[in-house]
Amino acid sequence: MRRAVYPGSFDPVTFGHLDIIERSAKMVDELVVGVLHNSAKNSLFSLEERVNMIREMTKDIPNVRVESFDGLLVDYMSQIGANIIIRGLRAVTDFEYELQLAQINHVQNEEIETVFLITNLKYSYLSSTIVKEIASYGGDISKFVPAELIDRIYAKYN
Ligand code: ADP
């Protein structure tokens, strides 16, 4: 059973994340989207809201499961029996940080490999931060997130 984890904050999930989920789900038996409970990062959406949004948006992909996790990614992966990490790469600016993360995770557990998917050209500029910034000014975010999520994002700024 090839089980992978796609970890992230997903605050909120964007078309860029959903594209990585769809593509990586085809490469493994089960893809677990691991939503990080990060007390250091001040998130706009609660953990539960972030998990629910991804669940709704991925309900038609049978081998995708969405869960939250706390603590070290490698520990979570041992718990659920996963040894592949999926990450998305948008630009060279992502590379240095991602390289370091992948190496640290591999040092902690040699069985763990990180697989990078290159962002779809359409979404290479897209980040949760950009979505939040535009939404905070009441701008159009319909090209960045699914229609079902738009009002929930705007509601955070009203
Ligand atoms: P983190 O806080 O861990 O960076 P994010 O939710 O911002 O979490 O991102 C999770 C993963 O999704 C990261 O690997 C990131 O590079 C990737 N990602 C984010 N936006 C995009 C995008 N537009 N296209 C492809 N991958 C993306």
Backbone and ligand atoms as CSV (ligand in chain L), in Angstrom:
chain,resi,resn,atom,element,x,y,z
A,1,MET,N,N,0.856,-1.207,0.000
A,1,MET,CA,C,0.000,0.000,0.000
A,1,MET,C,C,0.883,1.246,0.000
A,2,ARG,N,N,0.794,2.032,-1.047
A,2,ARG,CA,C,1.602,3.249,-1.117
A,2,ARG,C,C,0.773,4.416,-0.583
A,3,ARG,N,N,1.184,4.886,0.611
A,3,ARG,CA,C,0.414,5.954,1.247
A,3,ARG,C,C,1.288,7.213,1.363
A,4,ALA,N,N,0.764,8.326,0.869
A,4,ALA,CA,C,1.521,9.579,0.915
A,4,ALA,C,C,0.766,10.617,1.728
A,5,VAL,N,N,1.536,11.569,2.243
A,5,VAL,CA,C,0.933,12.690,2.957
A,5,VAL,C,C,1.260,13.984,2.216
A,6,TYR,N,N,0.243,14.807,2.022
A,6,TYR,CA,C,0.461,16.151,1.481
A,6,TYR,C,C,0.196,17.119,2.633
A,7,PRO,N,N,1.270,17.579,3.268
A,7,PRO,CA,C,1.079,18.420,4.452
A,7,PRO,C,C,1.054,19.905,4.092
A,8,GLY,N,N,0.356,20.671,4.892
A,8,GLY,CA,C,0.358,22.118,4.670
A,8,GLY,C,C,-0.585,22.822,5.602
A,9,SER,N,N,-0.614,24.147,5.480
A,9,SER,CA,C,-1.509,24.943,6.314
A,9,SER,C,C,-2.884,25.082,5.654
A,10,PHE,N,N,-2.886,25.208,4.337
A,10,PHE,CA,C,-4.140,25.299,3.568
A,10,PHE,C,C,-5.092,26.343,4.165
A,11,ASP,N,N,-4.584,27.560,4.295
A,11,ASP,CA,C,-5.337,28.606,4.999
A,11,ASP,C,C,-5.652,29.782,4.079
A,12,PRO,N,N,-6.583,29.670,3.145
A,12,PRO,CA,C,-7.415,28.524,2.804
A,12,PRO,C,C,-6.826,27.735,1.621
A,13,VAL,N,N,-7.466,26.584,1.345
A,13,VAL,CA,C,-7.063,25.771,0.194
A,13,VAL,C,C,-7.338,26.560,-1.095
A,14,THR,N,N,-6.430,26.447,-2.062
A,14,THR,CA,C,-6.581,27.176,-3.337
A,14,THR,C,C,-6.616,26.173,-4.502
A,15,PHE,N,N,-6.855,26.695,-5.697
A,15,PHE,CA,C,-6.801,25.833,-6.889
A,15,PHE,C,C,-5.409,25.213,-7.056
A,16,GLY,N,N,-4.378,25.909,-6.594
A,16,GLY,CA,C,-3.006,25.381,-6.681
A,16,GLY,C,C,-2.874,24.115,-5.851
A,17,HIS,N,N,-3.375,24.157,-4.602
A,17,HIS,CA,C,-3.338,22.966,-3.736
A,17,HIS,C,C,-4.188,21.843,-4.341
A,18,LEU,N,N,-5.379,22.203,-4.809
A,18,LEU,CA,C,-6.302,21.169,-5.315
A,18,LEU,C,C,-5.717,20.465,-6.536
A,19,ASP,N,N,-4.973,21.225,-7.332
A,19,ASP,CA,C,-4.318,20.640,-8.499
A,19,ASP,C,C,-3.255,19.618,-8.063
A,20,ILE,N,N,-2.492,19.966,-7.027
A,20,ILE,CA,C,-1.470,19.040,-6.515
A,20,ILE,C,C,-2.156,17.795,-5.922
A,21,ILE,N,N,-3.270,17.990,-5.233
A,21,ILE,CA,C,-3.999,16.848,-4.636
A,21,ILE,C,C,-4.481,15.895,-5.732
A,22,GLU,N,N,-5.119,16.462,-6.754
A,22,GLU,CA,C,-5.633,15.617,-7.849
A,22,GLU,C,C,-4.521,14.835,-8.526
A,23,ARG,N,N,-3.428,15.517,-8.803
A,23,ARG,CA,C,-2.338,14.866,-9.543
A,23,ARG,C,C,-1.628,13.823,-8.687
A,24,SER,N,N,-1.386,14.145,-7.421
A,24,SER,CA,C,-0.638,13.184,-6.598
A,24,SER,C,C,-1.504,11.990,-6.210
A,25,ALA,N,N,-2.813,12.192,-6.101
A,25,ALA,CA,C,-3.701,11.072,-5.761
A,25,ALA,C,C,-3.607,9.974,-6.816
A,26,LYS,N,N,-3.286,10.359,-8.053
A,26,LYS,CA,C,-3.169,9.373,-9.136
A,26,LYS,C,C,-1.895,8.539,-9.011
A,27,MET,N,N,-0.938,9.046,-8.228
A,27,MET,CA,C,0.367,8.379,-8.148
A,27,MET,C,C,0.463,7.388,-6.993
A,28,VAL,N,N,-0.495,7.428,-6.080
A,28,VAL,CA,C,-0.398,6.598,-4.866
A,28,VAL,C,C,-1.711,5.857,-4.617
A,29,ASP,N,N,-1.664,4.897,-3.677
A,29,ASP,CA,C,-2.904,4.190,-3.330
A,29,ASP,C,C,-3.794,5.075,-2.468
A,30,GLU,N,N,-3.157,5.736,-1.497
A,30,GLU,CA,C,-3.948,6.641,-0.660
A,30,GLU,C,C,-3.173,7.929,-0.401
A,31,LEU,N,N,-3.874,9.043,-0.572
A,31,LEU,CA,C,-3.262,10.343,-0.280
A,31,LEU,C,C,-3.955,10.925,0.948
A,32,VAL,N,N,-3.144,11.208,1.967
A,32,VAL,CA,C,-3.691,11.835,3.160
A,32,VAL,C,C,-3.286,13.306,3.131
A,33,VAL,N,N,-4.274,14.177,3.069
A,33,VAL,CA,C,-3.970,15.604,3.151
A,33,VAL,C,C,-3.875,15.920,4.642
A,34,GLY,N,N,-2.686,16.313,5.074
A,34,GLY,CA,C,-2.443,16.559,6.501
A,34,GLY,C,C,-2.469,18.051,6.782
A,35,VAL,N,N,-3.507,18.483,7.466
A,35,VAL,CA,C,-3.645,19.916,7.749
A,35,VAL,C,C,-2.969,20.206,9.083
A,36,LEU,N,N,-2.024,21.098,8.997
A,36,LEU,CA,C,-1.150,21.350,10.135
A,36,LEU,C,C,-1.770,22.284,11.157
A,37,HIS,N,N,-1.771,21.804,12.386
A,37,HIS,CA,C,-2.156,22.672,13.490
A,37,HIS,C,C,-0.883,23.377,13.938
A,38,ASN,N,N,-0.749,24.631,13.540
A,38,ASN,CA,C,0.484,25.354,13.834
A,38,ASN,C,C,0.187,26.522,14.761
A,39,SER,N,N,0.553,26.350,16.010
A,39,SER,CA,C,0.209,27.398,16.977
A,39,SER,C,C,1.025,28.670,16.742
A,40,ALA,N,N,2.180,28.520,16.074
A,40,ALA,CA,C,3.018,29.703,15.829
A,40,ALA,C,C,2.443,30.572,14.712
A,41,LYS,N,N,1.763,29.930,13.761
A,41,LYS,CA,C,1.192,30.684,12.640
A,41,LYS,C,C,-0.216,31.105,12.997
A,42,ASN,N,N,-0.511,32.371,12.825
A,42,ASN,CA,C,-1.842,32.862,13.118
A,42,ASN,C,C,-2.723,32.605,11.906
A,43,SER,N,N,-3.577,31.594,11.977
A,43,SER,CA,C,-4.331,31.284,10.765
A,43,SER,C,C,-5.679,32.001,10.740
A,44,LEU,N,N,-6.138,32.280,9.522
A,44,LEU,CA,C,-7.420,32.962,9.333
A,44,LEU,C,C,-8.557,31.992,9.650
A,45,PHE,N,N,-8.416,30.768,9.175
A,45,PHE,CA,C,-9.449,29.746,9.398
A,45,PHE,C,C,-9.001,28.790,10.492
A,46,SER,N,N,-9.982,28.305,11.274
A,46,SER,CA,C,-9.649,27.324,12.305
A,46,SER,C,C,-9.244,26.026,11.620
A,47,LEU,N,N,-8.633,25.169,12.409
A,47,LEU,CA,C,-8.199,23.874,11.892
A,47,LEU,C,C,-9.390,23.112,11.305
A,48,GLU,N,N,-10.482,23.123,12.057
A,48,GLU,CA,C,-11.690,22.411,11.630
A,48,GLU,C,C,-12.230,22.975,10.311
A,49,GLU,N,N,-12.231,24.300,10.188
A,49,GLU,CA,C,-12.716,24.916,8.950
A,49,GLU,C,C,-11.829,24.541,7.767
A,50,ARG,N,N,-10.518,24.536,8.002
A,50,ARG,CA,C,-9.595,24.199,6.905
A,50,ARG,C,C,-9.768,22.754,6.465
A,51,VAL,N,N,-9.926,21.849,7.442
A,51,VAL,CA,C,-10.137,20.429,7.123
A,51,VAL,C,C,-11.446,20.269,6.344
A,52,ASN,N,N,-12.509,20.906,6.835
A,52,ASN,CA,C,-13.815,20.756,6.190
A,52,ASN,C,C,-13.824,21.287,4.759
A,53,MET,N,N,-13.156,22.412,4.542
A,53,MET,CA,C,-13.118,22.967,3.181
A,53,MET,C,C,-12.447,21.989,2.216
A,54,ILE,N,N,-11.332,21.386,2.649
A,54,ILE,CA,C,-10.635,20.448,1.746
A,54,ILE,C,C,-11.475,19.186,1.552
A,55,ARG,N,N,-12.115,18.735,2.625
A,55,ARG,CA,C,-12.983,17.536,2.496
A,55,ARG,C,C,-14.059,17.775,1.449
A,56,GLU,N,N,-14.713,18.930,1.548
A,56,GLU,CA,C,-15.784,19.240,0.586
A,56,GLU,C,C,-15.255,19.257,-0.848
A,57,MET,N,N,-14.087,19.869,-1.011
A,57,MET,CA,C,-13.555,20.054,-2.365
A,57,MET,C,C,-12.945,18.785,-2.949
A,58,THR,N,N,-12.700,17.768,-2.114
A,58,THR,CA,C,-12.057,16.546,-2.629
A,58,THR,C,C,-12.969,15.324,-2.481
A,59,LYS,N,N,-14.244,15.572,-2.176
A,59,LYS,CA,C,-15.135,14.435,-1.863
A,59,LYS,C,C,-15.302,13.453,-3.027
A,60,ASP,N,N,-15.023,13.902,-4.239
A,60,ASP,CA,C,-15.177,13.003,-5.382
A,60,ASP,C,C,-13.915,12.216,-5.726
A,61,ILE,N,N,-12.864,12.416,-4.957
A,61,ILE,CA,C,-11.644,11.633,-5.217
A,61,ILE,C,C,-11.572,10.540,-4.139
A,62,PRO,N,N,-11.844,9.290,-4.537
A,62,PRO,CA,C,-12.037,8.231,-3.542
A,62,PRO,C,C,-10.819,7.926,-2.676
A,63,ASN,N,N,-9.616,8.102,-3.198
A,63,ASN,CA,C,-8.440,7.713,-2.389
A,63,ASN,C,C,-7.804,8.894,-1.650
A,64,VAL,N,N,-8.575,9.953,-1.449
A,64,VAL,CA,C,-8.067,11.091,-0.666
A,64,VAL,C,C,-8.774,11.147,0.683
A,65,ARG,N,N,-7.959,11.296,1.728
A,65,ARG,CA,C,-8.472,11.415,3.086
A,65,ARG,C,C,-7.911,12.705,3.662
A,66,VAL,N,N,-8.710,13.435,4.409
A,66,VAL,CA,C,-8.227,14.705,4.965
A,66,VAL,C,C,-8.237,14.620,6.485
A,67,GLU,N,N,-7.096,14.936,7.081
A,67,GLU,CA,C,-6.972,14.861,8.542
A,67,GLU,C,C,-6.161,16.042,9.037
A,68,SER,N,N,-6.252,16.319,10.330
A,68,SER,CA,C,-5.360,17.320,10.885
A,68,SER,C,C,-4.279,16.613,11.684
A,69,PHE,N,N,-3.159,17.299,11.856
A,69,PHE,CA,C,-2.113,16.719,12.705
A,69,PHE,C,C,-1.361,17.816,13.428
A,70,ASP,N,N,-0.724,17.387,14.480
A,70,ASP,CA,C,-0.023,18.277,15.379
A,70,ASP,C,C,1.369,17.697,15.564
A,71,GLY,N,N,2.348,18.517,15.795
A,71,GLY,CA,C,3.675,17.976,16.097
A,71,GLY,C,C,4.473,17.675,14.840
A,72,LEU,N,N,5.450,16.779,14.979
A,72,LEU,CA,C,6.365,16.502,13.871
A,72,LEU,C,C,5.702,15.670,12.777
A,73,LEU,N,N,5.951,16.105,11.530
A,73,LEU,CA,C,5.383,15.382,10.389
A,73,LEU,C,C,5.833,13.923,10.379
A,74,VAL,N,N,7.115,13.681,10.662
A,74,VAL,CA,C,7.620,12.294,10.597
A,74,VAL,C,C,6.923,11.392,11.632
A,75,ASP,N,N,6.600,11.944,12.784
A,75,ASP,CA,C,5.908,11.148,13.811
A,75,ASP,C,C,4.488,10.808,13.354
A,76,TYR,N,N,3.840,11.827,12.788
A,76,TYR,CA,C,2.485,11.612,12.259
A,76,TYR,C,C,2.507,10.538,11.167
A,77,MET,N,N,3.529,10.599,10.314
A,77,MET,CA,C,3.611,9.630,9.220
A,77,MET,C,C,3.820,8.206,9.738
A,78,SER,N,N,4.631,8.059,10.769
A,78,SER,CA,C,4.811,6.711,11.358
A,78,SER,C,C,3.488,6.201,11.902
A,79,GLN,N,N,2.762,7.110,12.568
A,79,GLN,CA,C,1.468,6.713,13.146
A,79,GLN,C,C,0.508,6.165,12.097
A,80,ILE,N,N,0.477,6.809,10.936
A,80,ILE,CA,C,-0.517,6.396,9.936
A,80,ILE,C,C,0.073,5.477,8.862
A,81,GLY,N,N,1.359,5.149,8.989
A,81,GLY,CA,C,1.975,4.223,8.039
A,81,GLY,C,C,2.161,4.808,6.649
A,82,ALA,N,N,2.668,6.038,6.605
A,82,ALA,CA,C,2.945,6.680,5.303
A,82,ALA,C,C,4.441,6.949,5.200
A,83,ASN,N,N,5.006,6.820,3.981
A,83,ASN,CA,C,6.436,7.132,3.855
A,83,ASN,C,C,6.774,8.038,2.675
A,84,ILE,N,N,5.758,8.650,2.096
A,84,ILE,CA,C,6.020,9.606,1.002
A,84,ILE,C,C,5.406,10.949,1.377
A,85,ILE,N,N,6.187,12.008,1.205
A,85,ILE,CA,C,5.680,13.362,1.421
A,85,ILE,C,C,5.507,14.019,0.057
A,86,ILE,N,N,4.365,14.599,-0.169
A,86,ILE,CA,C,4.131,15.345,-1.414
A,86,ILE,C,C,4.242,16.834,-1.095
A,87,ARG,N,N,4.996,17.565,-1.904
A,87,ARG,CA,C,5.041,19.023,-1.776
A,87,ARG,C,C,4.959,19.630,-3.169
A,88,GLY,N,N,4.480,20.850,-3.229
A,88,GLY,CA,C,4.407,21.536,-4.515
A,88,GLY,C,C,5.530,22.553,-4.616
A,89,LEU,N,N,6.071,22.693,-5.810
A,89,LEU,CA,C,7.106,23.712,-6.026
A,89,LEU,C,C,6.594,24.733,-7.033
A,90,ARG,N,N,6.568,25.985,-6.603
A,90,ARG,CA,C,6.082,27.034,-7.503
A,90,ARG,C,C,7.210,27.740,-8.236
A,91,ALA,N,N,8.253,28.046,-7.515
A,91,ALA,CA,C,9.336,28.843,-8.110
A,91,ALA,C,C,10.615,28.548,-7.359
A,92,VAL,N,N,11.721,29.087,-7.864
A,92,VAL,CA,C,12.998,28.847,-7.183
A,92,VAL,C,C,12.950,29.342,-5.742
A,93,THR,N,N,12.136,30.336,-5.488
A,93,THR,CA,C,12.029,30.867,-4.124
A,93,THR,C,C,11.525,29.800,-3.145
A,94,ASP,N,N,10.725,28.858,-3.622
A,94,ASP,CA,C,10.265,27.760,-2.759
A,94,ASP,C,C,11.387,26.761,-2.498
A,95,PHE,N,N,12.348,26.701,-3.434
A,95,PHE,CA,C,13.274,25.571,-3.462
A,95,PHE,C,C,14.134,25.419,-2.215
A,96,GLU,N,N,14.736,26.516,-1.781
A,96,GLU,CA,C,15.684,26.422,-0.675
A,96,GLU,C,C,15.031,25.879,0.599
A,97,TYR,N,N,13.875,26.427,0.911
A,97,TYR,CA,C,13.133,25.997,2.096
A,97,TYR,C,C,12.695,24.539,1.966
A,98,GLU,N,N,12.191,24.199,0.801
A,98,GLU,CA,C,11.690,22.834,0.576
A,98,GLU,C,C,12.822,21.811,0.621
A,99,LEU,N,N,13.985,22.200,0.094
A,99,LEU,CA,C,15.154,21.318,0.118
A,99,LEU,C,C,15.526,21.005,1.563
A,100,GLN,N,N,15.555,22.051,2.378
A,100,GLN,CA,C,15.915,21.902,3.783
A,100,GLN,C,C,14.909,20.999,4.520
A,101,LEU,N,N,13.625,21.265,4.280
A,101,LEU,CA,C,12.573,20.454,4.910
A,101,LEU,C,C,12.712,18.985,4.538
A,102,ALA,N,N,12.898,18.737,3.240
A,102,ALA,CA,C,12.980,17.359,2.743
A,102,ALA,C,C,14.172,16.652,3.372
A,103,GLN,N,N,15.292,17.373,3.472
A,103,GLN,CA,C,16.495,16.761,4.037
A,103,GLN,C,C,16.318,16.484,5.532
A,104,ILE,N,N,15.729,17.425,6.232
A,104,ILE,CA,C,15.500,17.231,7.677
A,104,ILE,C,C,14.591,16.028,7.919
A,105,ASN,N,N,13.531,15.937,7.128
A,105,ASN,CA,C,12.610,14.809,7.306
A,105,ASN,C,C,13.298,13.474,7.006
A,106,HIS,N,N,14.172,13.480,5.995
A,106,HIS,CA,C,14.878,12.259,5.616
A,106,HIS,C,C,15.891,11.857,6.696
A,107,VAL,N,N,16.528,12.860,7.301
A,107,VAL,CA,C,17.478,12.567,8.377
A,107,VAL,C,C,16.738,11.953,9.572
A,108,GLN,N,N,15.558,12.492,9.844
A,108,GLN,CA,C,14.791,11.980,10.982
A,108,GLN,C,C,14.290,10.565,10.750
A,109,ASN,N,N,13.946,10.275,9.508
A,109,ASN,CA,C,13.478,8.929,9.181
A,109,ASN,C,C,13.886,8.600,7.745
A,110,GLU,N,N,14.868,7.700,7.613
A,110,GLU,CA,C,15.443,7.404,6.292
A,110,GLU,C,C,14.470,6.754,5.325
A,111,GLU,N,N,13.388,6.217,5.867
A,111,GLU,CA,C,12.403,5.566,5.000
A,111,GLU,C,C,11.551,6.582,4.256
A,112,ILE,N,N,11.621,7.836,4.713
A,112,ILE,CA,C,10.725,8.856,4.157
A,112,ILE,C,C,11.351,9.586,2.968
A,113,GLU,N,N,10.620,9.639,1.864
A,113,GLU,CA,C,11.066,10.364,0.675
A,113,GLU,C,C,10.070,11.474,0.370
A,114,THR,N,N,10.606,12.604,-0.103
A,114,THR,CA,C,9.727,13.703,-0.510
A,114,THR,C,C,9.642,13.745,-2.027
A,115,VAL,N,N,8.435,13.845,-2.534
A,115,VAL,CA,C,8.216,13.942,-3.974
A,115,VAL,C,C,7.670,15.342,-4.261
A,116,PHE,N,N,8.327,16.040,-5.192
A,116,PHE,CA,C,7.893,17.394,-5.530
A,116,PHE,C,C,7.135,17.407,-6.843
A,117,LEU,N,N,5.991,18.025,-6.825
A,117,LEU,CA,C,5.268,18.226,-8.073
A,117,LEU,C,C,5.412,19.694,-8.442
A,118,ILE,N,N,5.739,19.912,-9.700
A,118,ILE,CA,C,5.893,21.290,-10.181
A,118,ILE,C,C,4.503,21.866,-10.411
A,119,THR,N,N,4.313,23.063,-9.925
A,119,THR,CA,C,3.009,23.702,-10.055
A,119,THR,C,C,2.559,23.808,-11.510
A,120,ASN,N,N,1.272,23.707,-11.662
A,120,ASN,CA,C,0.667,23.983,-12.953
A,120,ASN,C,C,0.930,25.456,-13.275
A,121,LEU,N,N,1.324,25.732,-14.496
A,121,LEU,CA,C,1.664,27.104,-14.903
A,121,LEU,C,C,0.557,28.098,-14.528
A,122,LYS,N,N,-0.687,27.617,-14.623
A,122,LYS,CA,C,-1.843,28.477,-14.333
A,122,LYS,C,C,-1.846,28.984,-12.894
A,123,TYR,N,N,-1.219,28.205,-11.998
A,123,TYR,CA,C,-1.314,28.537,-10.574
A,123,TYR,C,C,0.030,28.901,-9.949
A,124,SER,N,N,1.012,29.146,-10.777
A,124,SER,CA,C,2.365,29.330,-10.247
A,124,SER,C,C,2.496,30.592,-9.395
A,125,TYR,N,N,1.589,31.536,-9.595
A,125,TYR,CA,C,1.650,32.807,-8.842
A,125,TYR,C,C,0.790,32.740,-7.591
A,126,LEU,N,N,0.089,31.630,-7.397
A,126,LEU,CA,C,-0.984,31.579,-6.411
A,126,LEU,C,C,-0.519,31.086,-5.042
A,127,SER,N,N,-0.934,31.786,-4.013
A,127,SER,CA,C,-0.661,31.334,-2.644
A,127,SER,C,C,-1.842,31.711,-1.764
A,128,SER,N,N,-1.966,31.036,-0.627
A,128,SER,CA,C,-3.042,31.367,0.311
A,128,SER,C,C,-2.896,32.820,0.769
A,129,THR,N,N,-1.669,33.259,0.930
A,129,THR,CA,C,-1.410,34.639,1.379
A,129,THR,C,C,-1.967,35.658,0.392
A,130,ILE,N,N,-1.740,35.409,-0.900
A,130,ILE,CA,C,-2.239,36.330,-1.937
A,130,ILE,C,C,-3.769,36.363,-1.920
A,131,VAL,N,N,-4.374,35.178,-1.779
A,131,VAL,CA,C,-5.842,35.102,-1.736
A,131,VAL,C,C,-6.376,35.951,-0.585
A,132,LYS,N,N,-5.747,35.818,0.590
A,132,LYS,CA,C,-6.206,36.560,1.772
A,132,LYS,C,C,-6.019,38.054,1.576
A,133,GLU,N,N,-4.916,38.418,0.970
A,133,GLU,CA,C,-4.646,39.841,0.773
A,133,GLU,C,C,-5.694,40.458,-0.160
A,134,ILE,N,N,-5.970,39.785,-1.259
A,134,ILE,CA,C,-6.946,40.328,-2.218
A,134,ILE,C,C,-8.345,40.348,-1.595
A,135,ALA,N,N,-8.699,39.273,-0.892
A,135,ALA,CA,C,-10.028,39.207,-0.266
A,135,ALA,C,C,-10.190,40.303,0.789
A,136,SER,N,N,-9.124,40.628,1.472
A,136,SER,CA,C,-9.215,41.641,2.534
A,136,SER,C,C,-9.569,43.011,1.968
A,137,TYR,N,N,-9.271,43.215,0.675
A,137,TYR,CA,C,-9.646,44.475,0.018
A,137,TYR,C,C,-10.917,44.329,-0.813
A,138,GLY,N,N,-11.596,43.192,-0.649
A,138,GLY,CA,C,-12.838,42.958,-1.385
A,138,GLY,C,C,-12.626,42.657,-2.859
A,139,GLY,N,N,-11.408,42.262,-3.245
A,139,GLY,CA,C,-11.108,41.973,-4.653
A,139,GLY,C,C,-11.664,40.628,-5.099
A,140,ASP,N,N,-11.560,40.389,-6.409
A,140,ASP,CA,C,-12.111,39.178,-7.023
A,140,ASP,C,C,-11.154,37.994,-6.800
A,141,ILE,N,N,-11.645,36.959,-6.121
A,141,ILE,CA,C,-10.784,35.782,-5.869
A,141,ILE,C,C,-11.302,34.537,-6.598
A,142,SER,N,N,-12.235,34.767,-7.547
A,142,SER,CA,C,-12.877,33.621,-8.193
A,142,SER,C,C,-11.919,32.784,-9.054
A,143,LYS,N,N,-10.791,33.347,-9.447
A,143,LYS,CA,C,-9.834,32.576,-10.249
A,143,LYS,C,C,-8.869,31.787,-9.357
A,144,PHE,N,N,-8.965,31.987,-8.055
A,144,PHE,CA,C,-7.982,31.403,-7.134
A,144,PHE,C,C,-8.519,30.274,-6.262
A,145,VAL,N,N,-9.818,30.363,-5.946
A,145,VAL,CA,C,-10.420,29.355,-5.049
A,145,VAL,C,C,-11.768,28.907,-5.612
A,146,PRO,N,N,-12.240,27.702,-5.241
A,146,PRO,CA,C,-13.534,27.234,-5.738
A,146,PRO,C,C,-14.668,28.172,-5.301
A,147,ALA,N,N,-15.692,28.280,-6.142
A,147,ALA,CA,C,-16.822,29.198,-5.906
A,147,ALA,C,C,-17.446,29.000,-4.525
A,148,GLU,N,N,-17.530,27.734,-4.090
A,148,GLU,CA,C,-18.171,27.422,-2.797
A,148,GLU,C,C,-17.457,28.074,-1.607
A,149,LEU,N,N,-16.200,28.434,-1.794
A,149,LEU,CA,C,-15.433,28.950,-0.649
A,149,LEU,C,C,-15.390,30.476,-0.595
A,150,ILE,N,N,-15.788,31.118,-1.683
A,150,ILE,CA,C,-15.599,32.569,-1.792
A,150,ILE,C,C,-16.263,33.340,-0.648
A,151,ASP,N,N,-17.537,33.046,-0.385
A,151,ASP,CA,C,-18.243,33.803,0.656
A,151,ASP,C,C,-17.661,33.545,2.040
A,152,ARG,N,N,-17.199,32.309,2.248
A,152,ARG,CA,C,-16.604,31.987,3.552
A,152,ARG,C,C,-15.319,32.789,3.777
A,153,ILE,N,N,-14.610,33.042,2.693
A,153,ILE,CA,C,-13.366,33.814,2.828
A,153,ILE,C,C,-13.689,35.291,3.069
A,154,TYR,N,N,-14.607,35.830,2.253
A,154,TYR,CA,C,-14.996,37.244,2.453
A,154,TYR,C,C,-15.541,37.471,3.858
A,155,ALA,N,N,-16.306,36.468,4.363
A,155,ALA,CA,C,-16.953,36.629,5.680
A,155,ALA,C,C,-15.937,36.893,6.791
A,156,LYS,N,N,-14.716,36.427,6.588
A,156,LYS,CA,C,-13.685,36.639,7.613
A,156,LYS,C,C,-13.269,38.102,7.700
A,157,TYR,N,N,-13.599,38.864,6.676
A,157,TYR,CA,C,-13.161,40.267,6.650
A,157,TYR,C,C,-14.314,41.241,6.890
A,158,ASN,N,N,-15.496,40.701,7.223
A,158,ASN,CA,C,-16.640,41.603,7.456
A,158,ASN,C,C,-16.903,41.840,8.937
L,1,ADP,P1,P,2.947,25.607,4.224
L,1,ADP,O1,O,2.502,26.490,5.347
L,1,ADP,O2,O,3.403,24.253,4.637
L,1,ADP,O3,O,3.869,26.242,3.220
L,1,ADP,P2,P,0.809,25.823,2.301
L,1,ADP,O4,O,-0.605,25.508,2.611
L,1,ADP,O5,O,1.145,27.239,1.988
L,1,ADP,O6,O,1.589,25.265,3.517
L,1,ADP,O7,O,1.349,24.933,1.122
L,1,ADP,C1,C,1.340,23.538,1.183
L,1,ADP,C2,C,2.068,22.972,-0.029
L,1,ADP,O8,O,1.397,23.344,-1.219
L,1,ADP,C3,C,3.501,23.452,-0.220
L,1,ADP,O9,O,4.257,22.369,-0.722
L,1,ADP,C4,C,3.390,24.518,-1.258
L,1,ADP,O10,O,4.592,24.673,-2.000
L,1,ADP,C5,C,2.284,23.950,-2.122
L,1,ADP,N1,N,1.566,24.987,-2.877
L,1,ADP,C6,C,1.016,26.108,-2.404
L,1,ADP,N2,N,0.464,26.846,-3.398
L,1,ADP,C7,C,0.692,26.157,-4.543
L,1,ADP,C8,C,0.406,26.399,-5.929
L,1,ADP,N3,N,-0.199,27.499,-6.323
L,1,ADP,N4,N,0.808,25.470,-6.821
L,1,ADP,C9,C,1.457,24.365,-6.403
L,1,ADP,N5,N,1.777,24.080,-5.132
L,1,ADP,C10,C,1.406,24.961,-4.202
